[in-house]
Amino acid sequence: MMTILLTLNRLCVILLFSLFFLNGNAQSPTNLTTNIALTAPTETDFAPSAFFSSTAQIVAAFNTARRAEETQLGLPANSLGNLTLPANYATFSPNDRALYLINQERIARSGIAYPGTSAVLGLPLEGVESALVTTAQGHASYLVTSNTFSHTGVGGSSSFDRVNNTYPSVCRKSMGYAENIYVACTSSATTPTFLVEQAVFNWLYRDSSANWGHRKAMLIQNDDIYLAPPPNTLRGYVNDHGSAASEGFLGIGIASTAVGAYSASCSGSFAGHVVVMNIADPTADASCTFNTTDALPVHLLYFSGVSRQGKAVLGWSTSWEQGSLGFDVLKSRDAQSFEKIGFVRGNGTSSETNTYGWTDEEVIPGQTYYYRLRQIDANGRTELSKPVSINIETTDRDVYLFPNPSADGRFTLVASGADEISLQLINTAGIELPVRAVAGTSSTTVIPRQVLAPGLYWVKVRDAKGRVQNVLRLLVGH
């Protein structure tokens, strides 16, 4: 039997008292005019709502919705960009997937001036906070066990009560938004793989029945103002905790029922699957401790490397960065033990494509090296990339050795400005061997300080600033 979707959205309790919103929300995006319909099977399993069974559908649906928003609200074509997902997105936890999607939607609108508004601030949420996850999960579990679908929870608590009770009063600020809830009804009791993506999409793009209150809760920046009754104002975030490039905490809870056990929202032949989203604004009080995690600090489009002119040349690109401090460049000879050889600064928070590079001159032709990136966000969290391997190719140089082959390892290096260079003699194991060098006008005679075994050696030539200029092959005993 095919799975059937029933989407029911509910507005936060406080939003039920007002049905009209001012479009000119300070630093927040404008509401849509109509729900955005999806097409099966490329964008959803069950049109026109969101029910995803693949990451390809998720990407197609969100990008279709962005194009529709641009059309509805008179924004320049493609101004909201395109959603992309990391290759390992499906392995993220539901909380990290929700954080990723919500932050991509917030960042995508950064700097966009909707008609009648100032430019959107577009800051991403700081991260998933474990205590808030517990709060969200508690309400999700309560809804399925009590067979209800409401913002009223245990003991008659409101969403604001639950979020406020998550932290001591000195550790959180009051906000005009606290919670979104969502339910999907399916013929199976198994929780849909991409349930949280369904919830995020419907809150953002199919929320007209709730007067776009869920959308506003996900995209709110600072103030949100009602038309009626004026001049009431709902507080958004006060960006005084953690990095200035992010604000606010997220917590997601998910709970499912058996088939026929959730009559509050689903008919007798269906199971219910509930998603609860809570948001909170922490204070900067030094006595407060929070346990936050986030998804990848950046989304790598690629990371690759090649051998060029006796050097290892690395390149990588990101499609977005969230509070990205930068990248440690790590190197290994055995693909097991890596050491840091450099650092490349990131672009903070960006929804644009950024390209980076690093050149490693400390290599020996004929050898294979392994490199990986350690991505670091502004909060000190890290993520390792997959390693890439580079075999350093041998190249001809402007300088040359003679005799080559050498009977005993003695040789003369001929090069212009030989009195301004230094050199190293290195065996195939990468070990530098001691030598005595006698510099002339345009050549340097090199005498090994030990007996060399027959075989291949490398001569690395550096300029006066210590930069590697040439790496030459030397054969001994042949």
C-alpha beads as a LAMMPS data file, in Angstrom:
LAMMPS data file: protein, C-alpha beads

478 atoms
477 bonds

1 atom types
1 bond types

-500.0 500.0 xlo xhi
-500.0 500.0 ylo yhi
-500.0 500.0 zlo zhi

Masses

1 110.0

Atoms # bond

1 1 1 0.000 0.000 0.000
2 1 1 1.356 3.393 -0.928
3 1 1 2.167 5.816 1.846
4 1 1 -0.267 8.705 2.060
5 1 1 0.642 12.074 3.507
6 1 1 -1.566 14.313 5.588
7 1 1 0.011 17.634 6.505
8 1 1 -1.323 19.592 9.469
9 1 1 0.414 22.768 10.590
10 1 1 -0.338 24.581 13.825
11 1 1 0.642 28.087 14.850
12 1 1 2.372 28.977 18.116
13 1 1 -0.184 29.791 20.818
14 1 1 0.582 33.492 20.910
15 1 1 0.137 33.794 17.135
16 1 1 -3.462 32.582 17.275
17 1 1 -4.536 35.944 18.638
18 1 1 -3.542 37.934 15.561
19 1 1 -4.119 37.087 11.936
20 1 1 -2.431 39.967 10.137
21 1 1 1.270 40.729 9.968
22 1 1 3.227 43.664 8.639
23 1 1 5.303 42.618 5.638
24 1 1 8.070 45.063 6.547
25 1 1 9.582 42.945 9.290
26 1 1 12.798 44.474 10.546
27 1 1 15.643 42.466 9.013
28 1 1 13.354 39.483 8.351
29 1 1 11.989 38.179 5.011
30 1 1 8.494 38.990 3.770
31 1 1 5.677 36.445 3.891
32 1 1 4.737 34.580 0.726
33 1 1 1.439 35.308 -0.971
34 1 1 0.387 31.700 -1.642
35 1 1 1.528 28.179 -0.822
36 1 1 4.129 26.740 -3.173
37 1 1 3.019 23.507 -4.850
38 1 1 5.434 20.692 -5.607
39 1 1 5.361 18.225 -8.496
40 1 1 5.609 14.445 -8.125
41 1 1 7.817 12.503 -8.446
42 1 1 10.796 14.815 -9.045
43 1 1 10.086 17.121 -6.094
44 1 1 7.824 15.058 -3.825
45 1 1 6.127 11.693 -3.580
46 1 1 2.701 13.245 -3.022
47 1 1 1.951 16.543 -4.748
48 1 1 1.421 19.355 -3.939
49 1 1 2.829 18.984 -0.413
50 1 1 6.287 17.841 0.672
51 1 1 6.987 14.160 1.213
52 1 1 10.574 13.252 0.375
53 1 1 12.126 9.840 -0.196
54 1 1 15.462 11.035 -1.645
55 1 1 17.952 13.856 -1.294
56 1 1 17.447 14.610 -4.993
57 1 1 13.800 15.438 -4.264
58 1 1 14.830 17.678 -1.361
59 1 1 17.211 19.687 -3.539
60 1 1 14.685 19.970 -6.378
61 1 1 11.840 20.994 -4.044
62 1 1 13.730 23.707 -2.184
63 1 1 15.148 25.177 -5.377
64 1 1 11.716 25.182 -7.000
65 1 1 10.381 26.960 -3.920
66 1 1 13.141 29.581 -4.034
67 1 1 12.354 30.355 -7.676
68 1 1 8.653 30.610 -6.811
69 1 1 9.393 32.982 -3.904
70 1 1 11.427 35.212 -6.202
71 1 1 8.483 35.369 -8.609
72 1 1 5.838 35.925 -5.921
73 1 1 7.706 38.715 -4.173
74 1 1 9.341 40.429 -7.137
75 1 1 12.919 39.507 -6.327
76 1 1 15.613 39.318 -9.020
77 1 1 15.814 35.936 -10.727
78 1 1 18.066 33.469 -8.889
79 1 1 18.765 36.015 -6.134
80 1 1 18.107 33.333 -3.489
81 1 1 20.643 30.993 -5.050
82 1 1 20.417 27.217 -5.075
83 1 1 20.386 24.702 -2.257
84 1 1 23.090 22.060 -2.354
85 1 1 23.574 19.201 0.095
86 1 1 26.844 17.707 1.356
87 1 1 27.584 14.230 0.012
88 1 1 27.126 12.768 3.502
89 1 1 23.988 14.768 4.306
90 1 1 21.839 11.647 4.789
91 1 1 24.148 10.524 7.609
92 1 1 23.468 13.688 9.653
93 1 1 21.171 13.425 12.656
94 1 1 17.656 14.878 12.189
95 1 1 18.688 17.848 14.356
96 1 1 21.754 18.565 12.224
97 1 1 19.768 18.153 9.006
98 1 1 17.159 20.621 10.285
99 1 1 19.899 23.050 11.311
100 1 1 21.554 22.734 7.914
101 1 1 18.337 23.394 5.972
102 1 1 17.117 26.228 8.179
103 1 1 20.495 27.936 8.093
104 1 1 20.734 27.564 4.326
105 1 1 17.370 29.305 4.021
106 1 1 18.414 32.058 6.431
107 1 1 21.762 32.608 4.711
108 1 1 20.191 32.541 1.233
109 1 1 18.178 35.656 2.104
110 1 1 21.082 37.599 3.589
111 1 1 21.245 41.092 2.095
112 1 1 18.053 40.635 0.061
113 1 1 15.822 43.716 0.151
114 1 1 12.255 42.473 -0.118
115 1 1 9.743 45.058 -1.402
116 1 1 9.012 47.517 1.398
117 1 1 11.713 46.161 3.725
118 1 1 15.278 46.819 4.680
119 1 1 17.909 44.249 3.691
120 1 1 17.537 40.915 5.459
121 1 1 20.185 40.281 8.103
122 1 1 20.382 36.587 7.223
123 1 1 22.391 35.282 10.181
124 1 1 22.361 31.488 10.671
125 1 1 21.390 29.871 13.964
126 1 1 24.354 29.209 16.232
127 1 1 23.669 25.501 16.591
128 1 1 21.656 22.663 18.076
129 1 1 21.577 22.899 21.889
130 1 1 21.170 19.625 23.799
131 1 1 18.884 20.937 26.563
132 1 1 16.567 22.437 23.953
133 1 1 16.554 19.129 22.075
134 1 1 15.389 17.467 25.299
135 1 1 12.584 20.026 25.600
136 1 1 11.466 19.506 21.999
137 1 1 11.634 15.730 22.328
138 1 1 9.644 15.873 25.547
139 1 1 6.764 17.683 23.894
140 1 1 6.859 15.431 20.810
141 1 1 6.628 12.376 23.047
142 1 1 3.822 13.950 25.084
143 1 1 1.777 14.628 21.937
144 1 1 1.866 11.020 20.742
145 1 1 1.354 9.412 24.161
146 1 1 -1.536 11.738 25.049
147 1 1 -3.020 11.529 21.524
148 1 1 -3.159 15.311 21.152
149 1 1 -1.797 17.874 18.675
150 1 1 -1.382 21.176 20.456
151 1 1 1.113 23.696 21.805
152 1 1 -0.340 22.960 25.239
153 1 1 1.844 20.397 26.935
154 1 1 2.386 18.592 30.215
155 1 1 0.575 20.298 33.094
156 1 1 -1.010 22.817 30.751
157 1 1 2.373 24.337 29.862
158 1 1 2.706 26.587 26.829
159 1 1 5.554 26.476 24.343
160 1 1 7.003 29.571 26.002
161 1 1 6.790 27.938 29.429
162 1 1 8.720 24.916 28.206
163 1 1 11.476 26.901 26.498
164 1 1 11.804 29.277 29.447
165 1 1 12.027 26.332 31.846
166 1 1 14.838 24.830 29.785
167 1 1 17.346 27.385 31.125
168 1 1 17.788 29.514 34.254
169 1 1 16.252 32.953 33.801
170 1 1 19.667 34.639 33.560
171 1 1 20.554 32.374 30.640
172 1 1 17.702 33.071 28.210
173 1 1 15.773 35.995 26.802
174 1 1 12.070 36.153 25.999
175 1 1 11.139 35.829 22.331
176 1 1 7.943 36.247 20.351
177 1 1 8.399 32.772 18.888
178 1 1 9.169 29.532 20.652
179 1 1 7.800 26.502 18.803
180 1 1 6.620 24.971 15.533
181 1 1 4.845 21.605 15.384
182 1 1 4.061 19.368 12.431
183 1 1 2.493 15.949 11.844
184 1 1 2.597 13.545 8.916
185 1 1 0.206 10.601 8.659
186 1 1 1.406 7.501 6.829
187 1 1 0.335 3.899 6.367
188 1 1 3.486 2.695 8.152
189 1 1 4.576 3.126 11.748
190 1 1 8.185 3.562 10.556
191 1 1 9.280 7.178 10.859
192 1 1 9.833 8.614 7.348
193 1 1 13.549 9.018 6.605
194 1 1 13.243 12.678 5.691
195 1 1 10.450 13.671 8.065
196 1 1 12.275 16.740 9.354
197 1 1 12.785 17.969 5.777
198 1 1 9.038 17.694 5.187
199 1 1 8.391 19.797 8.272
200 1 1 10.939 22.471 7.361
201 1 1 9.609 22.768 3.808
202 1 1 5.968 23.009 4.842
203 1 1 6.726 25.541 7.574
204 1 1 8.628 27.714 5.116
205 1 1 6.705 27.391 1.880
206 1 1 3.221 25.977 2.610
207 1 1 2.170 27.867 5.726
208 1 1 -0.613 30.187 4.519
209 1 1 -3.184 28.478 6.774
210 1 1 -1.095 29.564 9.772
211 1 1 -0.638 33.091 8.346
212 1 1 3.040 32.216 7.786
213 1 1 3.733 32.110 11.510
214 1 1 5.919 28.997 11.227
215 1 1 7.907 30.577 8.419
216 1 1 8.451 33.693 10.489
217 1 1 9.623 31.644 13.469
218 1 1 12.278 30.000 11.277
219 1 1 13.497 33.161 9.542
220 1 1 13.070 35.798 12.281
221 1 1 16.130 37.934 12.907
222 1 1 15.510 40.765 15.368
223 1 1 12.067 42.434 15.564
224 1 1 8.781 41.238 14.092
225 1 1 5.876 43.719 14.160
226 1 1 2.093 43.097 14.031
227 1 1 -0.292 45.315 12.101
228 1 1 -3.025 44.724 14.660
229 1 1 -3.085 45.794 17.350
230 1 1 -0.204 48.299 16.961
231 1 1 2.376 48.912 18.191
232 1 1 2.866 45.379 19.592
233 1 1 6.279 43.944 18.828
234 1 1 7.504 40.364 18.967
235 1 1 11.157 40.073 19.950
236 1 1 13.524 38.119 17.809
237 1 1 17.142 37.425 18.668
238 1 1 19.554 39.688 20.501
239 1 1 22.927 38.725 19.079
240 1 1 25.027 38.839 22.236
241 1 1 26.113 35.197 22.620
242 1 1 28.877 33.359 20.812
243 1 1 30.070 34.467 17.398
244 1 1 28.627 37.652 15.949
245 1 1 28.146 35.666 12.728
246 1 1 25.308 33.554 14.200
247 1 1 22.463 33.768 16.708
248 1 1 20.110 31.511 18.631
249 1 1 19.632 27.838 19.465
250 1 1 17.601 25.093 17.801
251 1 1 16.121 21.876 19.187
252 1 1 14.187 19.229 17.233
253 1 1 12.093 16.401 18.681
254 1 1 10.491 13.535 16.714
255 1 1 7.997 10.896 17.856
256 1 1 5.874 8.321 15.982
257 1 1 2.840 6.182 16.828
258 1 1 1.561 2.807 15.774
259 1 1 -0.967 2.606 12.951
260 1 1 -4.374 3.720 14.234
261 1 1 -2.966 5.149 17.480
262 1 1 -3.070 8.861 16.647
263 1 1 -6.686 9.826 16.134
264 1 1 -5.871 13.417 17.136
265 1 1 -4.645 14.054 13.584
266 1 1 -4.687 10.802 11.598
267 1 1 -7.453 8.421 10.550
268 1 1 -7.564 4.876 11.882
269 1 1 -5.513 3.339 9.049
270 1 1 -2.555 5.648 9.528
271 1 1 0.283 6.211 11.981
272 1 1 1.234 9.684 13.198
273 1 1 4.731 11.183 13.001
274 1 1 5.234 14.407 14.965
275 1 1 8.032 16.977 14.647
276 1 1 8.555 19.673 17.280
277 1 1 10.916 22.594 16.684
278 1 1 11.934 24.842 19.571
279 1 1 14.078 27.971 19.327
280 1 1 15.741 29.950 22.107
281 1 1 17.823 33.103 22.482
282 1 1 20.674 32.707 25.018
283 1 1 22.139 35.552 27.018
284 1 1 25.807 36.439 27.238
285 1 1 25.895 35.758 30.991
286 1 1 29.279 34.187 31.755
287 1 1 27.769 31.875 34.372
288 1 1 25.637 30.102 31.760
289 1 1 26.876 26.960 30.068
290 1 1 25.349 25.487 26.931
291 1 1 26.025 22.296 25.023
292 1 1 25.814 23.123 21.336
293 1 1 26.616 21.149 18.224
294 1 1 26.229 22.119 14.608
295 1 1 26.508 20.636 11.157
296 1 1 29.571 21.050 8.970
297 1 1 31.054 24.561 9.261
298 1 1 31.401 24.603 5.469
299 1 1 30.076 22.710 2.471
300 1 1 32.977 21.524 0.318
301 1 1 32.188 21.315 -3.378
302 1 1 35.506 19.610 -4.025
303 1 1 39.003 19.051 -2.612
304 1 1 41.714 17.911 -5.004
305 1 1 45.429 18.055 -5.645
306 1 1 47.925 17.714 -8.499
307 1 1 51.687 17.608 -8.989
308 1 1 53.010 20.694 -10.767
309 1 1 56.649 21.600 -11.326
310 1 1 57.786 19.341 -8.531
311 1 1 55.259 20.709 -6.028
312 1 1 51.970 19.497 -4.579
313 1 1 49.246 21.976 -5.495
314 1 1 45.969 21.707 -3.553
315 1 1 42.661 23.362 -4.389
316 1 1 39.199 23.357 -2.874
317 1 1 35.945 25.241 -3.104
318 1 1 32.962 25.820 -0.819
319 1 1 29.374 26.567 -1.812
320 1 1 28.608 28.017 1.615
321 1 1 30.302 28.693 4.925
322 1 1 28.747 29.099 8.343
323 1 1 30.984 30.911 10.818
324 1 1 34.020 29.441 9.057
325 1 1 37.305 30.340 10.733
326 1 1 39.404 28.521 8.154
327 1 1 41.178 25.332 7.134
328 1 1 44.176 23.508 8.560
329 1 1 46.104 21.802 5.752
330 1 1 47.249 18.354 6.900
331 1 1 49.908 16.145 5.271
332 1 1 50.917 12.498 5.581
333 1 1 53.356 10.029 4.016
334 1 1 51.340 6.945 4.967
335 1 1 47.687 8.174 4.919
336 1 1 47.529 7.360 8.635
337 1 1 49.511 9.950 10.598
338 1 1 48.804 13.543 9.511
339 1 1 50.579 16.728 10.578
340 1 1 49.536 20.342 10.081
341 1 1 51.603 22.176 7.461
342 1 1 49.567 25.344 7.027
343 1 1 46.361 27.307 7.609
344 1 1 44.082 29.089 5.131
345 1 1 41.587 31.616 6.504
346 1 1 37.906 31.084 5.675
347 1 1 35.207 33.570 4.696
348 1 1 33.151 33.592 7.908
349 1 1 29.514 33.225 6.909
350 1 1 28.932 33.225 3.181
351 1 1 26.405 31.793 0.752
352 1 1 28.688 32.435 -2.216
353 1 1 31.150 30.030 -3.819
354 1 1 34.664 30.540 -2.445
355 1 1 37.836 28.967 -3.849
356 1 1 41.059 28.274 -1.944
357 1 1 44.506 26.895 -2.656
358 1 1 47.732 25.757 -1.005
359 1 1 51.098 24.772 -2.494
360 1 1 53.392 22.348 -0.684
361 1 1 56.998 22.698 -1.791
362 1 1 58.369 20.300 0.823
363 1 1 58.020 17.234 -1.381
364 1 1 60.288 14.779 -3.200
365 1 1 59.638 13.735 -6.808
366 1 1 58.590 10.140 -7.138
367 1 1 57.043 10.094 -3.679
368 1 1 53.314 9.957 -2.866
369 1 1 51.837 12.273 -0.256
370 1 1 48.387 12.431 1.309
371 1 1 46.541 15.619 2.226
372 1 1 43.302 16.453 3.971
373 1 1 41.570 19.562 5.323
374 1 1 40.485 20.207 8.887
375 1 1 37.627 22.680 8.656
376 1 1 37.306 24.909 11.728
377 1 1 34.308 27.065 12.616
378 1 1 34.297 30.161 14.779
379 1 1 33.261 28.107 17.824
380 1 1 36.270 25.817 17.477
381 1 1 34.353 22.829 16.100
382 1 1 36.110 20.885 13.350
383 1 1 35.383 18.456 10.538
384 1 1 37.905 16.458 8.515
385 1 1 37.710 16.114 4.750
386 1 1 38.484 12.938 2.898
387 1 1 42.204 12.583 2.063
388 1 1 43.592 13.100 -1.437
389 1 1 46.809 11.532 -2.692
390 1 1 49.399 13.202 -4.911
391 1 1 52.332 11.472 -6.588
392 1 1 55.024 14.068 -7.181
393 1 1 56.187 13.869 -10.774
394 1 1 59.805 14.382 -11.828
395 1 1 60.506 17.426 -13.999
396 1 1 63.447 18.827 -15.885
397 1 1 64.952 22.005 -14.469
398 1 1 67.037 24.961 -15.536
399 1 1 69.944 23.490 -13.583
400 1 1 71.753 20.198 -14.015
401 1 1 74.120 17.802 -12.277
402 1 1 77.281 16.107 -13.457
403 1 1 78.456 13.498 -13.414
404 1 1 75.074 11.803 -13.325
405 1 1 75.209 8.905 -12.675
406 1 1 77.883 9.460 -10.031
407 1 1 80.197 6.611 -9.030
408 1 1 80.448 7.587 -5.347
409 1 1 77.799 10.276 -4.884
410 1 1 80.009 13.284 -5.589
411 1 1 78.528 15.704 -8.083
412 1 1 78.586 19.299 -9.281
413 1 1 75.442 21.380 -9.478
414 1 1 75.559 23.915 -12.324
415 1 1 73.236 26.930 -11.984
416 1 1 73.359 30.680 -12.444
417 1 1 73.797 32.421 -9.092
418 1 1 74.957 29.255 -7.408
419 1 1 76.415 31.292 -4.580
420 1 1 72.861 32.313 -3.583
421 1 1 71.387 28.851 -3.342
422 1 1 71.370 26.009 -0.851
423 1 1 70.721 22.359 -1.464
424 1 1 69.784 19.106 0.243
425 1 1 70.606 15.526 -0.654
426 1 1 67.682 13.205 0.178
427 1 1 67.288 9.447 -0.168
428 1 1 64.115 7.695 -1.300
429 1 1 62.992 7.280 2.303
430 1 1 62.843 11.060 2.602
431 1 1 65.877 11.283 4.908
432 1 1 68.273 14.188 4.384
433 1 1 71.919 13.104 4.161
434 1 1 74.833 15.283 5.369
435 1 1 77.011 16.832 2.642
436 1 1 79.845 19.328 2.244
437 1 1 79.175 21.953 -0.437
438 1 1 81.858 24.112 -2.090
439 1 1 80.303 27.016 -3.991
440 1 1 81.841 28.495 -7.114
441 1 1 80.802 31.282 -9.469
442 1 1 78.175 29.302 -11.333
443 1 1 78.432 25.854 -9.796
444 1 1 78.522 24.063 -6.475
445 1 1 80.498 20.904 -5.814
446 1 1 78.817 18.534 -3.387
447 1 1 80.615 15.812 -1.410
448 1 1 78.570 13.375 0.707
449 1 1 79.829 12.989 4.287
450 1 1 79.056 9.270 4.252
451 1 1 79.310 6.396 1.833
452 1 1 76.196 6.267 -0.340
453 1 1 74.613 2.986 -1.278
454 1 1 73.927 2.563 -4.995
455 1 1 70.489 3.832 -5.988
456 1 1 68.291 6.868 -6.581
457 1 1 68.669 10.120 -4.649
458 1 1 67.088 13.569 -4.865
459 1 1 68.784 16.953 -4.817
460 1 1 66.493 19.721 -3.599
461 1 1 67.639 23.237 -4.550
462 1 1 66.480 26.310 -2.639
463 1 1 66.910 30.010 -3.327
464 1 1 68.245 32.623 -0.912
465 1 1 64.802 32.885 0.756
466 1 1 64.630 29.142 1.358
467 1 1 62.042 28.485 -1.336
468 1 1 62.351 25.236 -3.275
469 1 1 63.307 26.008 -6.881
470 1 1 64.320 22.636 -8.288
471 1 1 64.304 18.975 -7.376
472 1 1 66.744 16.873 -9.421
473 1 1 67.381 13.135 -9.756
474 1 1 70.813 11.755 -8.885
475 1 1 71.836 8.166 -9.618
476 1 1 74.698 6.715 -7.591
477 1 1 76.768 3.652 -8.550
478 1 1 75.250 3.077 -11.961

Bonds

1 1 1 2
2 1 2 3
3 1 3 4
4 1 4 5
5 1 5 6
6 1 6 7
7 1 7 8
8 1 8 9
9 1 9 10
10 1 10 11
11 1 11 12
12 1 12 13
13 1 13 14
14 1 14 15
15 1 15 16
16 1 16 17
17 1 17 18
18 1 18 19
19 1 19 20
20 1 20 21
21 1 21 22
22 1 22 23
23 1 23 24
24 1 24 25
25 1 25 26
26 1 26 27
27 1 27 28
28 1 28 29
29 1 29 30
30 1 30 31
31 1 31 32
32 1 32 33
33 1 33 34
34 1 34 35
35 1 35 36
36 1 36 37
37 1 37 38
38 1 38 39
39 1 39 40
40 1 40 41
41 1 41 42
42 1 42 43
43 1 43 44
44 1 44 45
45 1 45 46
46 1 46 47
47 1 47 48
48 1 48 49
49 1 49 50
50 1 50 51
51 1 51 52
52 1 52 53
53 1 53 54
54 1 54 55
55 1 55 56
56 1 56 57
57 1 57 58
58 1 58 59
59 1 59 60
60 1 60 61
61 1 61 62
62 1 62 63
63 1 63 64
64 1 64 65
65 1 65 66
66 1 66 67
67 1 67 68
68 1 68 69
69 1 69 70
70 1 70 71
71 1 71 72
72 1 72 73
73 1 73 74
74 1 74 75
75 1 75 76
76 1 76 77
77 1 77 78
78 1 78 79
79 1 79 80
80 1 80 81
81 1 81 82
82 1 82 83
83 1 83 84
84 1 84 85
85 1 85 86
86 1 86 87
87 1 87 88
88 1 88 89
89 1 89 90
90 1 90 91
91 1 91 92
92 1 92 93
93 1 93 94
94 1 94 95
95 1 95 96
96 1 96 97
97 1 97 98
98 1 98 99
99 1 99 100
100 1 100 101
101 1 101 102
102 1 102 103
103 1 103 104
104 1 104 105
105 1 105 106
106 1 106 107
107 1 107 108
108 1 108 109
109 1 109 110
110 1 110 111
111 1 111 112
112 1 112 113
113 1 113 114
114 1 114 115
115 1 115 116
116 1 116 117
117 1 117 118
118 1 118 119
119 1 119 120
120 1 120 121
121 1 121 122
122 1 122 123
123 1 123 124
124 1 124 125
125 1 125 126
126 1 126 127
127 1 127 128
128 1 128 129
129 1 129 130
130 1 130 131
131 1 131 132
132 1 132 133
133 1 133 134
134 1 134 135
135 1 135 136
136 1 136 137
137 1 137 138
138 1 138 139
139 1 139 140
140 1 140 141
141 1 141 142
142 1 142 143
143 1 143 144
144 1 144 145
145 1 145 146
146 1 146 147
147 1 147 148
148 1 148 149
149 1 149 150
150 1 150 151
151 1 151 152
152 1 152 153
153 1 153 154
154 1 154 155
155 1 155 156
156 1 156 157
157 1 157 158
158 1 158 159
159 1 159 160
160 1 160 161
161 1 161 162
162 1 162 163
163 1 163 164
164 1 164 165
165 1 165 166
166 1 166 167
167 1 167 168
168 1 168 169
169 1 169 170
170 1 170 171
171 1 171 172
172 1 172 173
173 1 173 174
174 1 174 175
175 1 175 176
176 1 176 177
177 1 177 178
178 1 178 179
179 1 179 180
180 1 180 181
181 1 181 182
182 1 182 183
183 1 183 184
184 1 184 185
185 1 185 186
186 1 186 187
187 1 187 188
188 1 188 189
189 1 189 190
190 1 190 191
191 1 191 192
192 1 192 193
193 1 193 194
194 1 194 195
195 1 195 196
196 1 196 197
197 1 197 198
198 1 198 199
199 1 199 200
200 1 200 201
201 1 201 202
202 1 202 203
203 1 203 204
204 1 204 205
205 1 205 206
206 1 206 207
207 1 207 208
208 1 208 209
209 1 209 210
210 1 210 211
211 1 211 212
212 1 212 213
213 1 213 214
214 1 214 215
215 1 215 216
216 1 216 217
217 1 217 218
218 1 218 219
219 1 219 220
220 1 220 221
221 1 221 222
222 1 222 223
223 1 223 224
224 1 224 225
225 1 225 226
226 1 226 227
227 1 227 228
228 1 228 229
229 1 229 230
230 1 230 231
231 1 231 232
232 1 232 233
233 1 233 234
234 1 234 235
235 1 235 236
236 1 236 237
237 1 237 238
238 1 238 239
239 1 239 240
240 1 240 241
241 1 241 242
242 1 242 243
243 1 243 244
244 1 244 245
245 1 245 246
246 1 246 247
247 1 247 248
248 1 248 249
249 1 249 250
250 1 250 251
251 1 251 252
252 1 252 253
253 1 253 254
254 1 254 255
255 1 255 256
256 1 256 257
257 1 257 258
258 1 258 259
259 1 259 260
260 1 260 261
261 1 261 262
262 1 262 263
263 1 263 264
264 1 264 265
265 1 265 266
266 1 266 267
267 1 267 268
268 1 268 269
269 1 269 270
270 1 270 271
271 1 271 272
272 1 272 273
273 1 273 274
274 1 274 275
275 1 275 276
276 1 276 277
277 1 277 278
278 1 278 279
279 1 279 280
280 1 280 281
281 1 281 282
282 1 282 283
283 1 283 284
284 1 284 285
285 1 285 286
286 1 286 287
287 1 287 288
288 1 288 289
289 1 289 290
290 1 290 291
291 1 291 292
292 1 292 293
293 1 293 294
294 1 294 295
295 1 295 296
296 1 296 297
297 1 297 298
298 1 298 299
299 1 299 300
300 1 300 301
301 1 301 302
302 1 302 303
303 1 303 304
304 1 304 305
305 1 305 306
306 1 306 307
307 1 307 308
308 1 308 309
309 1 309 310
310 1 310 311
311 1 311 312
312 1 312 313
313 1 313 314
314 1 314 315
315 1 315 316
316 1 316 317
317 1 317 318
318 1 318 319
319 1 319 320
320 1 320 321
321 1 321 322
322 1 322 323
323 1 323 324
324 1 324 325
325 1 325 326
326 1 326 327
327 1 327 328
328 1 328 329
329 1 329 330
330 1 330 331
331 1 331 332
332 1 332 333
333 1 333 334
334 1 334 335
335 1 335 336
336 1 336 337
337 1 337 338
338 1 338 339
339 1 339 340
340 1 340 341
341 1 341 342
342 1 342 343
343 1 343 344
344 1 344 345
345 1 345 346
346 1 346 347
347 1 347 348
348 1 348 349
349 1 349 350
350 1 350 351
351 1 351 352
352 1 352 353
353 1 353 354
354 1 354 355
355 1 355 356
356 1 356 357
357 1 357 358
358 1 358 359
359 1 359 360
360 1 360 361
361 1 361 362
362 1 362 363
363 1 363 364
364 1 364 365
365 1 365 366
366 1 366 367
367 1 367 368
368 1 368 369
369 1 369 370
370 1 370 371
371 1 371 372
372 1 372 373
373 1 373 374
374 1 374 375
375 1 375 376
376 1 376 377
377 1 377 378
378 1 378 379
379 1 379 380
380 1 380 381
381 1 381 382
382 1 382 383
383 1 383 384
384 1 384 385
385 1 385 386
386 1 386 387
387 1 387 388
388 1 388 389
389 1 389 390
390 1 390 391
391 1 391 392
392 1 392 393
393 1 393 394
394 1 394 395
395 1 395 396
396 1 396 397
397 1 397 398
398 1 398 399
399 1 399 400
400 1 400 401
401 1 401 402
402 1 402 403
403 1 403 404
404 1 404 405
405 1 405 406
406 1 406 407
407 1 407 408
408 1 408 409
409 1 409 410
410 1 410 411
411 1 411 412
412 1 412 413
413 1 413 414
414 1 414 415
415 1 415 416
416 1 416 417
417 1 417 418
418 1 418 419
419 1 419 420
420 1 420 421
421 1 421 422
422 1 422 423
423 1 423 424
424 1 424 425
425 1 425 426
426 1 426 427
427 1 427 428
428 1 428 429
429 1 429 430
430 1 430 431
431 1 431 432
432 1 432 433
433 1 433 434
434 1 434 435
435 1 435 436
436 1 436 437
437 1 437 438
438 1 438 439
439 1 439 440
440 1 440 441
441 1 441 442
442 1 442 443
443 1 443 444
444 1 444 445
445 1 445 446
446 1 446 447
447 1 447 448
448 1 448 449
449 1 449 450
450 1 450 451
451 1 451 452
452 1 452 453
453 1 453 454
454 1 454 455
455 1 455 456
456 1 456 457
457 1 457 458
458 1 458 459
459 1 459 460
460 1 460 461
461 1 461 462
462 1 462 463
463 1 463 464
464 1 464 465
465 1 465 466
466 1 466 467
467 1 467 468
468 1 468 469
469 1 469 470
470 1 470 471
471 1 471 472
472 1 472 473
473 1 473 474
474 1 474 475
475 1 475 476
476 1 476 477
477 1 477 478
